Amino acid sequence: MNKSNQLAPESFTIAEKDRNSRNQEEHSDSHHGHDEQSVHPHVHSEESLRRVVNRLSRMEGHIRGIKTMVQENRPCPEVLVQIAAVRGALDRVARIVLDEHLSECIARAAQEGNMEVEIEKLKSALDRFLP
C-alpha cells in the first residue's frame, strides 16, 4: 500500500473513537434485551455464548494480524484476502446469532404471545444489518 494513501494512525484512532462513541450512545441499553421495551429476558445457553465468543476472539486476533500486515506495508491483494476471510467469519457468526434468535427468542415470544413485537425488533435489526 502506498504510504501517501494511508491515514496516520491518529486519524484512525480519532475516527474510531467518534464512531464508537456514537454507536455506544445509539445502543447503550438496547443490546442483549436490556432495553425498557424488552419483552423477554435475553437468555442463551452457555454453550451458545461460548461458541460465539470464541469465534469473535479468533476474528479479533485475525484483525490484529491484518493491522500488522498493513503496518508492514504488505501487498494490498494479500491484505484484501485476509479482510475477505474476516468478513466471511463475521457473516458466519451473524448466521449463528440469527439462527439462535429464531430458534430461541422468536420461539419464546410465540409461546408468550409476544410474537409481533419480537418480529418488529428483528425486522428493525435486519434493516440495519443488511446492506
C-alpha positions as CSV (number, residue, x, y, z in Angstrom):
1,M,0.0,0.0,0.0
2,N,1.3,3.4,-0.9
3,K,2.2,5.4,2.3
4,S,0.8,8.6,0.8
5,N,-2.6,6.9,0.6
6,Q,-2.6,5.7,4.2
7,L,-4.1,7.7,7.0
8,A,-2.0,8.4,10.0
9,P,-2.7,6.1,12.9
10,E,-4.0,9.0,14.9
11,S,-6.7,9.6,12.2
12,F,-8.0,6.1,12.6
13,T,-8.0,6.4,16.4
14,I,-10.0,9.7,16.3
15,A,-12.4,8.4,13.7
16,E,-12.8,5.1,15.6
17,K,-13.4,6.8,18.9
18,D,-16.0,9.1,17.3
19,R,-17.7,6.1,15.7
20,N,-17.6,4.0,18.8
21,S,-19.0,6.9,20.9
22,R,-21.9,7.3,18.5
23,N,-22.6,3.6,18.5
24,Q,-22.5,3.3,22.2
25,E,-25.0,6.2,22.5
26,E,-27.3,4.5,20.0
27,H,-27.1,1.1,21.5
28,S,-26.3,1.8,25.2
29,D,-29.4,0.0,26.6
30,S,-30.8,-1.8,23.6
31,H,-28.3,-4.7,23.3
32,H,-28.9,-8.1,24.9
33,G,-32.5,-7.3,25.7
34,H,-31.8,-4.8,28.4
35,D,-33.9,-2.0,26.9
36,E,-37.1,-0.9,28.7
37,Q,-39.2,-2.4,26.0
38,S,-37.7,-5.9,26.2
39,V,-40.5,-8.5,26.1
40,H,-38.4,-11.4,27.3
41,P,-35.2,-12.0,29.2
42,H,-32.3,-12.4,26.7
43,V,-31.0,-15.8,27.8
44,H,-28.9,-18.1,25.8
45,S,-27.2,-21.4,26.6
46,E,-23.6,-21.2,27.9
47,E,-22.6,-23.4,25.0
48,S,-24.0,-21.0,22.5
49,L,-22.4,-18.0,24.2
50,R,-19.1,-19.7,24.4
51,R,-19.2,-20.7,20.7
52,V,-19.9,-17.1,19.6
53,V,-17.4,-15.5,21.9
54,N,-14.7,-18.0,20.8
55,R,-15.4,-17.2,17.1
56,L,-15.3,-13.4,17.9
57,S,-12.0,-13.8,19.7
58,R,-10.4,-15.6,16.8
59,M,-11.6,-12.8,14.5
60,E,-10.2,-10.3,16.8
61,G,-6.8,-11.9,16.5
62,H,-7.2,-12.1,12.8
63,I,-7.9,-8.4,12.6
64,R,-4.8,-7.7,14.6
65,G,-2.9,-9.7,12.1
66,I,-4.4,-7.7,9.3
67,K,-3.4,-4.5,11.1
68,T,0.2,-5.8,11.3
69,M,0.2,-6.6,7.6
70,V,-0.8,-3.0,6.8
71,Q,1.8,-1.6,9.2
72,E,4.4,-3.8,7.5
73,N,3.2,-2.5,4.1
74,R,2.3,-5.9,2.8
75,P,0.9,-6.2,-0.7
76,C,-2.7,-5.0,-1.0
77,P,-4.0,-8.2,-2.5
78,E,-2.8,-10.2,0.5
79,V,-4.5,-7.7,2.9
80,L,-7.7,-7.9,0.9
81,V,-7.7,-11.7,1.0
82,Q,-7.4,-11.6,4.8
83,I,-10.2,-8.9,5.0
84,A,-12.4,-11.2,3.0
85,A,-11.7,-14.1,5.4
86,V,-12.7,-11.9,8.4
87,R,-15.9,-10.8,6.5
88,G,-16.8,-14.5,5.9
89,A,-16.1,-15.3,9.6
90,L,-18.2,-12.4,10.7
91,D,-21.1,-13.5,8.4
92,R,-20.9,-17.0,9.9
93,V,-21.2,-15.5,13.4
94,A,-24.1,-13.4,12.3
95,R,-25.8,-16.6,11.0
96,I,-25.3,-18.3,14.3
97,V,-26.8,-15.3,16.2
98,L,-29.7,-15.2,13.8
99,D,-30.3,-18.9,14.0
100,E,-30.2,-18.8,17.8
101,H,-32.6,-15.8,17.8
102,L,-35.1,-17.6,15.6
103,S,-35.0,-20.9,17.5
104,E,-34.8,-19.4,21.0
105,C,-36.1,-15.8,21.2
106,I,-38.8,-15.9,18.5
107,A,-40.0,-19.3,19.7
108,R,-40.1,-18.0,23.3
109,A,-42.0,-14.9,22.1
110,A,-44.5,-17.1,20.3
111,Q,-45.1,-19.1,23.4
112,E,-45.6,-16.0,25.4
113,G,-47.8,-14.3,22.8
114,N,-45.4,-11.5,22.0
115,M,-44.5,-12.6,18.5
116,E,-45.4,-9.3,16.8
117,V,-43.1,-7.2,19.0
118,E,-40.2,-9.6,18.5
119,I,-40.8,-9.8,14.7
120,E,-40.7,-6.0,14.6
121,K,-37.5,-5.9,16.6
122,L,-35.9,-8.5,14.3
123,K,-37.0,-6.5,11.2
124,S,-35.5,-3.4,12.6
125,A,-32.2,-5.1,13.3
126,L,-32.2,-6.7,9.9
127,D,-32.8,-3.3,8.3
128,R,-29.6,-2.1,9.9
129,F,-27.7,-5.3,9.4
130,L,-28.4,-6.0,5.7
131,P,-26.9,-3.7,3.0
